[in-house]
Amino acid sequence: MQKKRATALQLEWGGKPCDHPALAKEYDEGARTGNYVCTQCGAFISFRERAEILKKRPPKA
């Protein structure tokens, strides 16, 4: 997801709580940044934060 789109999502979301159900790789002007973005609220998520989020999720059956 482009950084510009993520910023727009954040404004639309309005700071409500989010459990970050889906994460996408973050891009800035077409280049991969190494971070992730929540596709629901637009929050910027670091690689380490992503690992913590995924660890807390229940395993898929």
C-alpha distance matrix in Angstrom:
0.0 3.8 6.4 8.4 6.8 6.9 10.3 11.3 10.7 12.9 15.5 15.7 16.0 18.8 19.0 20.3 20.4 17.7 18.1 14.4 15.0 11.7 9.2 6.1 6.0 5.1 5.8 8.5 10.3 9.3 10.5 9.4 10.5 11.7 10.3 8.3 7.0 9.1 8.0 11.5 12.2 9.3 11.3 10.6 12.1 14.0 15.0 18.3 17.2 15.2 18.5 20.4 18.4 18.8 22.4 23.2 22.1 25.0 25.3 24.5 27.7
3.8 0.0 3.8 5.4 5.3 6.5 8.9 10.1 10.8 12.7 14.7 15.6 16.6 18.8 19.4 21.3 21.8 19.6 20.5 17.0 18.1 15.1 12.5 9.5 8.6 5.9 4.7 5.7 7.1 7.3 9.0 9.1 9.9 12.3 11.2 10.1 8.9 11.5 10.8 13.8 13.6 10.2 12.2 11.1 13.4 15.0 16.5 19.8 18.9 17.4 20.8 22.7 21.0 21.7 25.2 26.1 25.2 28.3 28.7 28.1 31.4
6.4 3.8 0.0 3.8 5.5 5.1 6.3 8.7 9.8 10.6 12.7 14.4 15.2 16.8 17.0 19.4 20.1 18.4 19.6 16.4 18.3 15.8 13.0 10.8 9.8 6.3 5.9 5.3 7.9 9.4 10.2 10.0 9.3 11.8 10.2 9.7 8.2 11.1 11.4 13.8 12.6 8.8 10.1 8.7 11.6 13.3 15.6 18.5 17.4 16.7 20.2 21.7 20.2 21.6 24.9 25.5 25.1 28.5 29.3 29.2 32.6
8.4 5.4 3.8 0.0 3.8 5.5 5.2 6.4 8.8 10.1 11.1 12.7 14.4 15.9 16.9 19.5 20.8 19.5 21.3 18.3 20.1 17.8 15.6 13.6 13.1 9.9 9.0 7.7 8.8 10.9 12.6 13.3 12.8 15.6 13.9 13.1 11.1 13.1 12.7 14.4 13.1 9.8 11.8 11.4 14.8 16.8 19.2 22.1 20.6 20.0 23.7 24.8 23.1 24.6 27.9 28.2 27.7 31.0 32.0 31.6 35.0
6.8 5.3 5.5 3.8 0.0 3.8 5.4 5.1 6.2 8.7 10.0 10.6 12.2 14.4 15.7 17.7 19.0 17.3 19.1 16.0 17.4 15.1 13.5 11.7 12.2 9.9 9.8 9.9 11.1 12.2 14.2 14.3 14.3 16.4 14.4 12.6 9.8 11.0 9.7 11.3 10.7 7.8 10.8 11.4 14.5 17.1 19.2 22.0 20.2 19.1 22.8 23.9 21.7 22.9 26.5 26.5 25.6 28.7 29.7 29.0 32.3
6.9 6.5 5.1 5.5 3.8 0.0 3.8 5.4 5.0 6.3 8.8 9.8 10.3 12.4 12.9 14.9 15.8 14.1 15.8 12.9 14.8 12.9 11.1 10.0 10.8 8.5 9.7 10.3 12.6 13.6 14.7 13.9 13.0 14.6 11.9 9.9 6.8 7.9 7.7 9.2 7.8 4.4 7.0 7.7 11.0 13.9 16.3 18.8 16.7 15.9 19.7 20.5 18.3 19.9 23.3 23.2 22.6 25.9 27.1 26.9 30.3
10.3 8.9 6.3 5.2 5.4 3.8 0.0 3.8 5.4 5.1 6.5 8.8 9.9 10.9 11.7 14.5 16.0 15.2 17.5 15.1 17.5 16.2 14.4 13.7 14.1 11.2 12.0 11.4 13.5 15.4 16.4 16.1 14.7 16.7 14.0 12.6 9.7 10.8 11.0 11.6 9.2 6.3 8.0 8.9 12.6 15.4 18.4 20.5 18.3 18.2 22.0 22.4 20.5 22.6 25.7 25.4 25.1 28.5 30.1 30.1 33.5
11.3 10.1 8.7 6.4 5.1 5.4 3.8 0.0 3.8 5.4 5.2 6.4 8.7 10.2 12.1 14.4 16.5 15.8 18.4 16.1 18.0 16.8 15.8 15.0 16.0 13.6 14.2 13.8 15.1 16.9 18.6 18.5 17.8 19.7 17.1 15.2 11.9 12.1 11.2 11.2 9.3 7.5 10.4 12.1 15.6 18.7 21.4 23.6 21.2 20.7 24.5 24.9 22.5 24.4 27.7 27.1 26.5 29.6 31.2 30.8 34.1
10.7 10.8 9.8 8.8 6.2 5.0 5.4 3.8 0.0 3.8 5.4 5.0 6.0 8.6 10.1 11.7 13.5 12.3 14.9 12.7 14.4 13.5 13.1 13.0 14.8 13.1 14.6 15.1 17.0 18.1 19.5 18.7 18.0 19.3 16.2 13.7 10.0 9.2 8.1 7.5 5.7 4.9 8.3 10.8 13.9 17.3 19.9 21.9 19.1 18.4 22.1 22.3 19.6 21.4 24.7 23.9 23.0 26.1 27.8 27.4 30.6
12.9 12.7 10.6 10.1 8.7 6.3 5.1 5.4 3.8 0.0 3.8 5.5 5.1 6.3 7.0 9.4 11.3 11.0 13.9 12.3 14.9 14.6 13.9 14.4 15.9 14.0 15.7 15.9 18.3 19.8 20.6 19.6 18.1 19.2 15.9 13.7 10.2 9.5 9.9 8.8 5.5 4.8 6.5 9.4 12.6 16.1 19.1 20.6 17.6 17.6 21.4 21.0 18.6 21.0 24.0 23.0 22.7 25.9 28.0 28.1 31.5
15.5 14.7 12.7 11.1 10.0 8.8 6.5 5.2 5.4 3.8 0.0 3.8 5.5 5.3 7.7 10.4 13.2 13.6 16.9 15.7 18.1 18.0 17.5 17.8 19.2 17.0 18.3 17.9 19.7 21.7 22.9 22.4 21.0 22.5 19.3 17.3 13.9 13.1 13.0 11.5 8.6 8.4 10.2 12.9 16.3 19.6 22.8 24.2 21.2 21.4 25.1 24.7 22.3 24.7 27.7 26.4 26.1 29.3 31.4 31.4 34.6
15.7 15.6 14.4 12.7 10.6 9.8 8.8 6.4 5.0 5.5 3.8 0.0 3.8 5.5 8.6 10.0 12.9 12.9 16.2 15.1 16.8 16.9 17.2 17.7 19.7 18.1 19.5 19.7 21.3 22.8 24.3 23.7 22.7 24.0 20.8 18.3 14.5 13.0 12.0 9.9 7.9 8.9 11.5 14.6 17.7 21.3 24.1 25.5 22.4 22.1 25.7 25.3 22.4 24.6 27.7 26.2 25.4 28.2 30.3 30.0 33.0
16.0 16.6 15.2 14.4 12.2 10.3 9.9 8.7 6.0 5.1 5.5 3.8 0.0 3.8 5.8 6.4 9.1 9.2 12.7 12.1 14.1 14.8 15.4 16.6 19.0 17.8 19.9 20.5 22.7 23.9 24.9 23.7 22.5 23.2 19.7 17.0 13.3 11.1 10.7 7.9 5.4 7.8 9.6 13.2 15.7 19.4 22.2 23.2 19.9 19.6 23.1 22.3 19.4 21.7 24.6 22.9 22.2 25.0 27.4 27.3 30.4
18.8 18.8 16.8 15.9 14.4 12.4 10.9 10.2 8.6 6.3 5.3 5.5 3.8 0.0 3.8 5.7 9.2 10.7 14.4 14.4 16.9 17.9 18.2 19.6 21.6 20.0 22.0 22.1 24.4 26.0 26.9 25.8 24.1 24.9 21.4 19.1 15.6 13.8 14.1 11.4 8.3 10.1 11.0 14.4 17.0 20.6 23.7 24.4 20.9 21.4 24.8 23.6 21.0 23.8 26.3 24.4 24.2 27.2 29.8 30.1 33.2
19.0 19.4 17.0 16.9 15.7 12.9 11.7 12.1 10.1 7.0 7.7 8.6 5.8 3.8 0.0 3.8 6.5 8.5 12.2 12.6 15.6 17.0 17.1 18.9 20.8 19.4 21.8 22.1 24.9 26.3 26.7 25.2 23.1 23.5 19.8 17.7 14.5 12.7 14.0 11.5 8.0 9.8 9.3 12.7 14.8 18.2 21.4 21.6 18.1 18.9 22.2 20.6 18.3 21.4 23.6 21.6 21.8 25.0 27.8 28.5 31.7
20.3 21.3 19.4 19.5 17.7 14.9 14.5 14.4 11.7 9.4 10.4 10.0 6.4 5.7 3.8 0.0 3.8 6.4 10.2 11.5 14.0 16.1 17.0 19.4 21.8 21.0 23.7 24.6 27.3 28.4 28.8 27.0 25.1 25.1 21.3 18.8 15.6 13.0 14.0 10.8 8.2 11.2 10.9 14.5 16.0 19.6 22.3 22.3 18.5 19.1 22.0 20.2 17.5 20.4 22.5 20.0 20.0 22.8 25.8 26.4 29.5
20.4 21.8 20.1 20.8 19.0 15.8 16.0 16.5 13.5 11.3 13.2 12.9 9.1 9.2 6.5 3.8 0.0 3.8 7.0 9.1 11.8 14.3 15.5 18.3 20.8 20.5 23.7 24.9 28.0 28.7 28.7 26.5 24.5 23.9 20.1 17.5 14.9 12.0 13.6 10.7 8.7 11.6 10.6 13.9 14.5 17.8 20.2 19.8 16.0 16.5 19.1 16.9 14.3 17.3 19.0 16.4 16.5 19.4 22.5 23.4 26.5
17.7 19.6 18.4 19.5 17.3 14.1 15.2 15.8 12.3 11.0 13.6 12.9 9.2 10.7 8.5 6.4 3.8 0.0 3.8 5.4 8.0 10.6 11.9 15.0 17.7 18.0 21.3 23.0 26.1 26.4 26.3 23.9 22.3 21.5 17.8 14.8 12.2 8.9 10.5 7.8 6.7 9.8 9.0 12.2 12.4 15.8 17.8 17.7 14.0 13.8 16.5 14.8 11.6 14.2 16.4 14.1 13.7 16.6 19.5 20.2 23.3
18.1 20.5 19.6 21.3 19.1 15.8 17.5 18.4 14.9 13.9 16.9 16.2 12.7 14.4 12.2 10.2 7.0 3.8 0.0 3.8 5.8 8.9 10.6 14.2 17.0 18.0 21.6 23.8 27.0 26.8 26.4 23.6 22.1 20.7 17.2 14.1 12.3 9.0 10.9 9.0 9.1 11.6 10.4 12.9 11.9 15.0 16.2 15.9 12.3 11.6 13.7 12.0 8.5 10.8 12.9 10.5 9.9 12.8 15.7 16.6 19.9
14.4 17.0 16.4 18.3 16.0 12.9 15.1 16.1 12.7 12.3 15.7 15.1 12.1 14.4 12.6 11.5 9.1 5.4 3.8 0.0 3.8 5.6 6.9 10.4 13.3 14.3 17.9 20.3 23.5 23.1 22.8 20.0 18.8 17.5 14.0 10.7 8.8 5.4 7.5 6.6 7.3 8.9 8.2 10.3 9.4 12.7 13.8 14.3 10.9 9.5 12.3 11.5 8.0 9.8 12.8 11.4 10.4 13.7 15.8 16.3 19.7
15.0 18.1 18.3 20.1 17.4 14.8 17.5 18.0 14.4 14.9 18.1 16.8 14.1 16.9 15.6 14.0 11.8 8.0 5.8 3.8 0.0 3.8 6.9 10.4 13.8 15.7 19.1 21.9 24.8 23.9 23.9 21.0 20.5 19.0 15.9 12.4 10.7 7.3 7.8 7.3 9.5 11.3 11.4 13.3 12.3 15.2 15.5 16.3 13.4 11.0 13.2 13.0 9.2 9.6 12.8 11.5 9.3 11.8 13.5 13.3 16.6
11.7 15.1 15.8 17.8 15.1 12.9 16.2 16.8 13.5 14.6 18.0 16.9 14.8 17.9 17.0 16.1 14.3 10.6 8.9 5.6 3.8 0.0 3.8 6.8 10.4 12.6 15.9 19.0 21.7 20.5 20.5 17.7 17.6 16.3 13.5 9.8 8.4 5.8 5.7 7.1 9.7 10.3 10.9 12.1 11.2 13.9 13.9 15.5 13.2 10.2 12.8 13.6 10.2 10.0 13.7 13.5 11.3 13.9 14.7 14.0 17.4
9.2 12.5 13.0 15.6 13.5 11.1 14.4 15.8 13.1 13.9 17.5 17.2 15.4 18.2 17.1 17.0 15.5 11.9 10.6 6.9 6.9 3.8 0.0 3.8 6.9 9.1 12.6 15.7 18.6 17.4 17.1 14.1 13.9 12.5 9.8 6.1 5.4 4.5 5.7 8.4 10.0 9.2 9.3 9.4 8.3 10.7 10.8 12.9 11.0 8.0 11.1 12.6 9.9 9.9 13.6 14.2 12.9 15.8 16.4 16.2 19.7
6.1 9.5 10.8 13.6 11.7 10.0 13.7 15.0 13.0 14.4 17.8 17.7 16.6 19.6 18.9 19.4 18.3 15.0 14.2 10.4 10.4 6.8 3.8 0.0 3.8 6.3 9.4 12.8 15.4 13.9 13.7 11.0 11.5 10.7 8.7 5.4 5.3 6.4 6.4 10.1 11.6 9.7 10.5 9.8 9.4 11.3 11.2 14.3 13.1 10.2 13.2 15.3 13.1 12.9 16.6 17.6 16.3 19.2 19.3 18.7 22.1
6.0 8.6 9.8 13.1 12.2 10.8 14.1 16.0 14.8 15.9 19.2 19.7 19.0 21.6 20.8 21.8 20.8 17.7 17.0 13.3 13.8 10.4 6.9 3.8 0.0 3.8 6.6 10.2 13.0 11.2 10.4 7.3 8.0 7.3 6.2 4.5 6.3 9.0 9.7 13.3 14.1 11.4 11.7 9.8 9.4 10.1 9.8 13.4 13.1 10.6 13.3 16.0 14.6 14.4 17.9 19.4 18.7 21.6 21.4 21.2 24.6
5.1 5.9 6.3 9.9 9.9 8.5 11.2 13.6 13.1 14.0 17.0 18.1 17.8 20.0 19.4 21.0 20.5 18.0 18.0 14.3 15.7 12.6 9.1 6.3 3.8 0.0 3.8 6.9 10.0 9.2 8.5 6.1 5.8 6.8 5.5 4.9 5.8 9.4 10.2 13.6 13.5 10.2 10.4 8.1 8.9 9.7 10.7 14.2 13.7 12.2 15.3 17.5 16.4 16.9 20.2 21.5 21.1 24.3 24.6 24.5 28.0
5.8 4.7 5.9 9.0 9.8 9.7 12.0 14.2 14.6 15.7 18.3 19.5 19.9 22.0 21.8 23.7 23.7 21.3 21.6 17.9 19.1 15.9 12.6 9.4 6.6 3.8 0.0 3.8 6.4 5.5 5.2 4.5 5.5 8.2 8.2 8.6 9.3 12.7 13.0 16.4 16.2 12.6 13.4 11.1 12.4 12.8 13.7 17.3 17.2 15.8 18.8 21.2 20.1 20.6 23.9 25.3 24.8 27.9 28.0 27.7 31.1
8.5 5.7 5.3 7.7 9.9 10.3 11.4 13.8 15.1 15.9 17.9 19.7 20.5 22.1 22.1 24.6 24.9 23.0 23.8 20.3 21.9 19.0 15.7 12.8 10.2 6.9 3.8 0.0 3.8 5.4 5.3 6.5 6.6 10.1 10.3 11.3 11.6 15.1 15.4 18.4 17.6 13.8 14.5 12.1 14.1 14.4 15.9 19.3 19.2 18.4 21.5 23.6 22.7 23.6 26.7 28.0 27.8 31.1 31.4 31.3 34.7
10.3 7.1 7.9 8.8 11.1 12.6 13.5 15.1 17.0 18.3 19.7 21.3 22.7 24.4 24.9 27.3 28.0 26.1 27.0 23.5 24.8 21.7 18.6 15.4 13.0 10.0 6.4 3.8 0.0 3.8 5.7 8.6 9.7 13.3 13.9 14.8 14.8 18.1 17.8 20.8 20.3 16.6 17.8 15.7 17.8 18.2 19.5 22.9 22.9 22.0 25.0 27.2 26.3 26.9 30.2 31.5 31.1 34.2 34.4 33.9 37.2
9.3 7.3 9.4 10.9 12.2 13.6 15.4 16.9 18.1 19.8 21.7 22.8 23.9 26.0 26.3 28.4 28.7 26.4 26.8 23.1 23.9 20.5 17.4 13.9 11.2 9.2 5.5 5.4 3.8 0.0 3.8 6.7 9.2 12.2 13.4 14.0 14.6 17.8 17.3 20.7 20.8 17.3 18.5 16.4 17.9 18.1 18.7 22.3 22.6 21.1 23.8 26.4 25.5 25.6 28.9 30.5 29.8 32.8 32.5 31.8 35.0
10.5 9.0 10.2 12.6 14.2 14.7 16.4 18.6 19.5 20.6 22.9 24.3 24.9 26.9 26.7 28.8 28.7 26.3 26.4 22.8 23.9 20.5 17.1 13.7 10.4 8.5 5.2 5.3 5.7 3.8 0.0 3.8 6.3 9.3 11.2 12.7 14.2 17.8 18.1 21.5 21.4 17.8 18.3 15.5 16.4 15.9 16.2 19.8 20.6 19.3 21.7 24.5 24.1 24.2 27.2 29.1 28.8 31.8 31.5 31.2 34.4
9.4 9.1 10.0 13.3 14.3 13.9 16.1 18.5 18.7 19.6 22.4 23.7 23.7 25.8 25.2 27.0 26.5 23.9 23.6 20.0 21.0 17.7 14.1 11.0 7.3 6.1 4.5 6.5 8.6 6.7 3.8 0.0 3.8 5.8 7.9 9.6 11.7 15.3 16.1 19.6 19.6 16.2 16.2 13.3 13.5 12.7 12.6 16.3 17.2 15.7 18.0 20.9 20.5 20.5 23.5 25.5 25.3 28.3 27.9 27.8 31.1
10.5 9.9 9.3 12.8 14.3 13.0 14.7 17.8 18.0 18.1 21.0 22.7 22.5 24.1 23.1 25.1 24.5 22.3 22.1 18.8 20.5 17.6 13.9 11.5 8.0 5.8 5.5 6.6 9.7 9.2 6.3 3.8 0.0 3.8 5.5 8.2 10.6 14.4 15.9 19.1 18.4 14.9 14.2 10.8 11.0 9.8 10.4 13.8 14.7 14.0 16.4 18.9 18.9 19.5 22.2 24.1 24.3 27.6 27.7 28.0 31.5
11.7 12.3 11.8 15.6 16.4 14.6 16.7 19.7 19.3 19.2 22.5 24.0 23.2 24.9 23.5 25.1 23.9 21.5 20.7 17.5 19.0 16.3 12.5 10.7 7.3 6.8 8.2 10.1 13.3 12.2 9.3 5.8 3.8 0.0 3.8 7.0 10.4 13.8 15.8 19.0 18.6 15.5 14.3 10.8 9.7 7.7 7.1 10.7 12.1 11.2 13.1 15.9 16.2 16.5 18.9 21.1 21.6 24.8 24.6 25.2 28.8
10.3 11.2 10.2 13.9 14.4 11.9 14.0 17.1 16.2 15.9 19.3 20.8 19.7 21.4 19.8 21.3 20.1 17.8 17.2 14.0 15.9 13.5 9.8 8.7 6.2 5.5 8.2 10.3 13.9 13.4 11.2 7.9 5.5 3.8 0.0 3.8 7.0 10.4 12.9 15.7 15.1 12.1 10.6 7.2 6.0 4.8 5.7 9.1 9.4 8.6 11.4 13.6 13.5 14.4 17.0 18.7 19.1 22.5 22.9 23.6 27.3
8.3 10.1 9.7 13.1 12.6 9.9 12.6 15.2 13.7 13.7 17.3 18.3 17.0 19.1 17.7 18.8 17.5 14.8 14.1 10.7 12.4 9.8 6.1 5.4 4.5 4.9 8.6 11.3 14.8 14.0 12.7 9.6 8.2 7.0 3.8 0.0 3.8 6.9 9.2 12.1 12.0 9.4 8.4 6.0 4.9 6.1 6.9 10.0 9.1 7.4 10.7 12.7 11.6 12.4 15.5 16.8 16.7 20.1 20.6 21.0 24.6
7.0 8.9 8.2 11.1 9.8 6.8 9.7 11.9 10.0 10.2 13.9 14.5 13.3 15.6 14.5 15.6 14.9 12.2 12.3 8.8 10.7 8.4 5.4 5.3 6.3 5.8 9.3 11.6 14.8 14.6 14.2 11.7 10.6 10.4 7.0 3.8 0.0 3.8 6.1 8.7 8.4 5.7 5.5 4.7 5.6 8.5 10.2 12.7 10.8 9.3 13.0 14.2 12.2 13.5 16.9 17.3 16.9 20.3 21.3 21.4 25.0
9.1 11.5 11.1 13.1 11.0 7.9 10.8 12.1 9.2 9.5 13.1 13.0 11.1 13.8 12.7 13.0 12.0 8.9 9.0 5.4 7.3 5.8 4.5 6.4 9.0 9.4 12.7 15.1 18.1 17.8 17.8 15.3 14.4 13.8 10.4 6.9 3.8 0.0 3.8 5.4 5.7 4.9 5.3 6.7 7.2 10.7 12.3 14.1 11.3 9.7 13.3 13.8 11.0 12.4 15.8 15.6 14.7 18.0 19.3 19.4 22.9
8.0 10.8 11.4 12.7 9.7 7.7 11.0 11.2 8.1 9.9 13.0 12.0 10.7 14.1 14.0 14.0 13.6 10.5 10.9 7.5 7.8 5.7 5.7 6.4 9.7 10.2 13.0 15.4 17.8 17.3 18.1 16.1 15.9 15.8 12.9 9.2 6.1 3.8 0.0 3.8 6.0 5.7 8.1 9.8 10.8 14.1 15.3 17.5 15.0 12.9 16.3 17.0 13.9 14.7 18.4 18.0 16.5 19.3 20.4 19.7 23.0
11.5 13.8 13.8 14.4 11.3 9.2 11.6 11.2 7.5 8.8 11.5 9.9 7.9 11.4 11.5 10.8 10.7 7.8 9.0 6.6 7.3 7.1 8.4 10.1 13.3 13.6 16.4 18.4 20.8 20.7 21.5 19.6 19.1 19.0 15.7 12.1 8.7 5.4 3.8 0.0 3.8 6.0 8.3 11.2 12.4 16.0 17.6 19.2 16.1 14.5 17.8 17.8 14.4 15.7 19.0 17.9 16.3 19.0 20.7 20.2 23.3
12.2 13.6 12.6 13.1 10.7 7.8 9.2 9.3 5.7 5.5 8.6 7.9 5.4 8.3 8.0 8.2 8.7 6.7 9.1 7.3 9.5 9.7 10.0 11.6 14.1 13.5 16.2 17.6 20.3 20.8 21.4 19.6 18.4 18.6 15.1 12.0 8.4 5.7 6.0 3.8 0.0 3.8 5.6 9.2 11.1 14.9 17.2 18.5 15.2 14.5 18.0 17.6 14.6 16.7 19.8 18.5 17.7 20.8 22.8 22.8 26.1
9.3 10.2 8.8 9.8 7.8 4.4 6.3 7.5 4.9 4.8 8.4 8.9 7.8 10.1 9.8 11.2 11.6 9.8 11.6 8.9 11.3 10.3 9.2 9.7 11.4 10.2 12.6 13.8 16.6 17.3 17.8 16.2 14.9 15.5 12.1 9.4 5.7 4.9 5.7 6.0 3.8 0.0 3.8 6.4 9.1 12.7 15.2 17.0 14.3 13.6 17.3 17.5 15.0 17.0 20.2 19.6 19.1 22.4 24.0 24.0 27.5
11.3 12.2 10.1 11.8 10.8 7.0 8.0 10.4 8.3 6.5 10.2 11.5 9.6 11.0 9.3 10.9 10.6 9.0 10.4 8.2 11.4 10.9 9.3 10.5 11.7 10.4 13.4 14.5 17.8 18.5 18.3 16.2 14.2 14.3 10.6 8.4 5.5 5.3 8.1 8.3 5.6 3.8 0.0 3.8 6.2 9.9 12.8 14.1 11.1 11.2 14.9 14.7 12.7 15.2 18.1 17.5 17.7 21.2 23.1 23.7 27.3
10.6 11.1 8.7 11.4 11.4 7.7 8.9 12.1 10.8 9.4 12.9 14.6 13.2 14.4 12.7 14.5 13.9 12.2 12.9 10.3 13.3 12.1 9.4 9.8 9.8 8.1 11.1 12.1 15.7 16.4 15.5 13.3 10.8 10.8 7.2 6.0 4.7 6.7 9.8 11.2 9.2 6.4 3.8 0.0 3.8 6.8 10.0 11.7 9.5 9.8 13.5 13.9 12.7 15.0 17.7 17.9 18.4 22.1 23.6 24.3 28.0
12.1 13.4 11.6 14.8 14.5 11.0 12.6 15.6 13.9 12.6 16.3 17.7 15.7 17.0 14.8 16.0 14.5 12.4 11.9 9.4 12.3 11.2 8.3 9.4 9.4 8.9 12.4 14.1 17.8 17.9 16.4 13.5 11.0 9.7 6.0 4.9 5.6 7.2 10.8 12.4 11.1 9.1 6.2 3.8 0.0 3.8 6.7 8.0 5.8 6.2 9.7 10.3 9.5 11.7 14.2 14.8 15.6 19.3 20.6 21.8 25.5
14.0 15.0 13.3 16.8 17.1 13.9 15.4 18.7 17.3 16.1 19.6 21.3 19.4 20.6 18.2 19.6 17.8 15.8 15.0 12.7 15.2 13.9 10.7 11.3 10.1 9.7 12.8 14.4 18.2 18.1 15.9 12.7 9.8 7.7 4.8 6.1 8.5 10.7 14.1 16.0 14.9 12.7 9.9 6.8 3.8 0.0 3.8 5.4 5.1 6.1 8.7 9.9 10.5 12.2 14.2 15.6 16.9 20.5 21.4 22.8 26.5
15.0 16.5 15.6 19.2 19.2 16.3 18.4 21.4 19.9 19.1 22.8 24.1 22.2 23.7 21.4 22.3 20.2 17.8 16.2 13.8 15.5 13.9 10.8 11.2 9.8 10.7 13.7 15.9 19.5 18.7 16.2 12.6 10.4 7.1 5.7 6.9 10.2 12.3 15.3 17.6 17.2 15.2 12.8 10.0 6.7 3.8 0.0 3.8 5.6 5.1 6.4 8.9 10.0 10.7 12.4 14.7 15.8 19.1 19.4 20.9 24.5
18.3 19.8 18.5 22.1 22.0 18.8 20.5 23.6 21.9 20.6 24.2 25.5 23.2 24.4 21.6 22.3 19.8 17.7 15.9 14.3 16.3 15.5 12.9 14.3 13.4 14.2 17.3 19.3 22.9 22.3 19.8 16.3 13.8 10.7 9.1 10.0 12.7 14.1 17.5 19.2 18.5 17.0 14.1 11.7 8.0 5.4 3.8 0.0 3.8 5.4 5.1 6.5 8.8 10.0 10.7 12.8 14.8 18.1 18.8 20.9 24.5
17.2 18.9 17.4 20.6 20.2 16.7 18.3 21.2 19.1 17.6 21.2 22.4 19.9 20.9 18.1 18.5 16.0 14.0 12.3 10.9 13.4 13.2 11.0 13.1 13.1 13.7 17.2 19.2 22.9 22.6 20.6 17.2 14.7 12.1 9.4 9.1 10.8 11.3 15.0 16.1 15.2 14.3 11.1 9.5 5.8 5.1 5.6 3.8 0.0 3.8 5.4 5.1 6.2 8.7 9.8 10.9 12.8 16.4 17.8 19.8 23.5
15.2 17.4 16.7 20.0 19.1 15.9 18.2 20.7 18.4 17.6 21.4 22.1 19.6 21.4 18.9 19.1 16.5 13.8 11.6 9.5 11.0 10.2 8.0 10.2 10.6 12.2 15.8 18.4 22.0 21.1 19.3 15.7 14.0 11.2 8.6 7.4 9.3 9.7 12.9 14.5 14.5 13.6 11.2 9.8 6.2 6.1 5.1 5.4 3.8 0.0 3.8 5.4 5.1 6.1 8.5 10.1 10.9 14.5 15.3 16.8 20.5
18.5 20.8 20.2 23.7 22.8 19.7 22.0 24.5 22.1 21.4 25.1 25.7 23.1 24.8 22.2 22.0 19.1 16.5 13.7 12.3 13.2 12.8 11.1 13.2 13.3 15.3 18.8 21.5 25.0 23.8 21.7 18.0 16.4 13.1 11.4 10.7 13.0 13.3 16.3 17.8 18.0 17.3 14.9 13.5 9.7 8.7 6.4 5.1 5.4 3.8 0.0 3.8 5.5 5.2 6.1 8.8 10.2 13.3 13.7 15.8 19.4
20.4 22.7 21.7 24.8 23.9 20.5 22.4 24.9 22.3 21.0 24.7 25.3 22.3 23.6 20.6 20.2 16.9 14.8 12.0 11.5 13.0 13.6 12.6 15.3 16.0 17.5 21.2 23.6 27.2 26.4 24.5 20.9 18.9 15.9 13.6 12.7 14.2 13.8 17.0 17.8 17.6 17.5 14.7 13.9 10.3 9.9 8.9 6.5 5.1 5.4 3.8 0.0 3.8 5.5 5.1 6.4 9.0 12.3 13.7 16.3 19.8
18.4 21.0 20.2 23.1 21.7 18.3 20.5 22.5 19.6 18.6 22.3 22.4 19.4 21.0 18.3 17.5 14.3 11.6 8.5 8.0 9.2 10.2 9.9 13.1 14.6 16.4 20.1 22.7 26.3 25.5 24.1 20.5 18.9 16.2 13.5 11.6 12.2 11.0 13.9 14.4 14.6 15.0 12.7 12.7 9.5 10.5 10.0 8.8 6.2 5.1 5.5 3.8 0.0 3.8 5.5 5.4 6.6 10.4 12.2 14.2 17.9
18.8 21.7 21.6 24.6 22.9 19.9 22.6 24.4 21.4 21.0 24.7 24.6 21.7 23.8 21.4 20.4 17.3 14.2 10.8 9.8 9.6 10.0 9.9 12.9 14.4 16.9 20.6 23.6 26.9 25.6 24.2 20.5 19.5 16.5 14.4 12.4 13.5 12.4 14.7 15.7 16.7 17.0 15.2 15.0 11.7 12.2 10.7 10.0 8.7 6.1 5.2 5.5 3.8 0.0 3.8 5.5 5.3 8.5 9.2 11.1 14.8
22.4 25.2 24.9 27.9 26.5 23.3 25.7 27.7 24.7 24.0 27.7 27.7 24.6 26.3 23.6 22.5 19.0 16.4 12.9 12.8 12.8 13.7 13.6 16.6 17.9 20.2 23.9 26.7 30.2 28.9 27.2 23.5 22.2 18.9 17.0 15.5 16.9 15.8 18.4 19.0 19.8 20.2 18.1 17.7 14.2 14.2 12.4 10.7 9.8 8.5 6.1 5.1 5.5 3.8 0.0 3.8 5.6 8.0 8.8 11.8 15.1
23.2 26.1 25.5 28.2 26.5 23.2 25.4 27.1 23.9 23.0 26.4 26.2 22.9 24.4 21.6 20.0 16.4 14.1 10.5 11.4 11.5 13.5 14.2 17.6 19.4 21.5 25.3 28.0 31.5 30.5 29.1 25.5 24.1 21.1 18.7 16.8 17.3 15.6 18.0 17.9 18.5 19.6 17.5 17.9 14.8 15.6 14.7 12.8 10.9 10.1 8.8 6.4 5.4 5.5 3.8 0.0 3.8 6.5 9.0 12.0 15.2
22.1 25.2 25.1 27.7 25.6 22.6 25.1 26.5 23.0 22.7 26.1 25.4 22.2 24.2 21.8 20.0 16.5 13.7 9.9 10.4 9.3 11.3 12.9 16.3 18.7 21.1 24.8 27.8 31.1 29.8 28.8 25.3 24.3 21.6 19.1 16.7 16.9 14.7 16.5 16.3 17.7 19.1 17.7 18.4 15.6 16.9 15.8 14.8 12.8 10.9 10.2 9.0 6.6 5.3 5.6 3.8 0.0 3.8 6.4 8.7 12.0
25.0 28.3 28.5 31.0 28.7 25.9 28.5 29.6 26.1 25.9 29.3 28.2 25.0 27.2 25.0 22.8 19.4 16.6 12.8 13.7 11.8 13.9 15.8 19.2 21.6 24.3 27.9 31.1 34.2 32.8 31.8 28.3 27.6 24.8 22.5 20.1 20.3 18.0 19.3 19.0 20.8 22.4 21.2 22.1 19.3 20.5 19.1 18.1 16.4 14.5 13.3 12.3 10.4 8.5 8.0 6.5 3.8 0.0 3.8 6.5 9.1
25.3 28.7 29.3 32.0 29.7 27.1 30.1 31.2 27.8 28.0 31.4 30.3 27.4 29.8 27.8 25.8 22.5 19.5 15.7 15.8 13.5 14.7 16.4 19.3 21.4 24.6 28.0 31.4 34.4 32.5 31.5 27.9 27.7 24.6 22.9 20.6 21.3 19.3 20.4 20.7 22.8 24.0 23.1 23.6 20.6 21.4 19.4 18.8 17.8 15.3 13.7 13.7 12.2 9.2 8.8 9.0 6.4 3.8 0.0 3.8 6.4
24.5 28.1 29.2 31.6 29.0 26.9 30.1 30.8 27.4 28.1 31.4 30.0 27.3 30.1 28.5 26.4 23.4 20.2 16.6 16.3 13.3 14.0 16.2 18.7 21.2 24.5 27.7 31.3 33.9 31.8 31.2 27.8 28.0 25.2 23.6 21.0 21.4 19.4 19.7 20.2 22.8 24.0 23.7 24.3 21.8 22.8 20.9 20.9 19.8 16.8 15.8 16.3 14.2 11.1 11.8 12.0 8.7 6.5 3.8 0.0 3.8
27.7 31.4 32.6 35.0 32.3 30.3 33.5 34.1 30.6 31.5 34.6 33.0 30.4 33.2 31.7 29.5 26.5 23.3 19.9 19.7 16.6 17.4 19.7 22.1 24.6 28.0 31.1 34.7 37.2 35.0 34.4 31.1 31.5 28.8 27.3 24.6 25.0 22.9 23.0 23.3 26.1 27.5 27.3 28.0 25.5 26.5 24.5 24.5 23.5 20.5 19.4 19.8 17.9 14.8 15.1 15.2 12.0 9.1 6.4 3.8 0.0
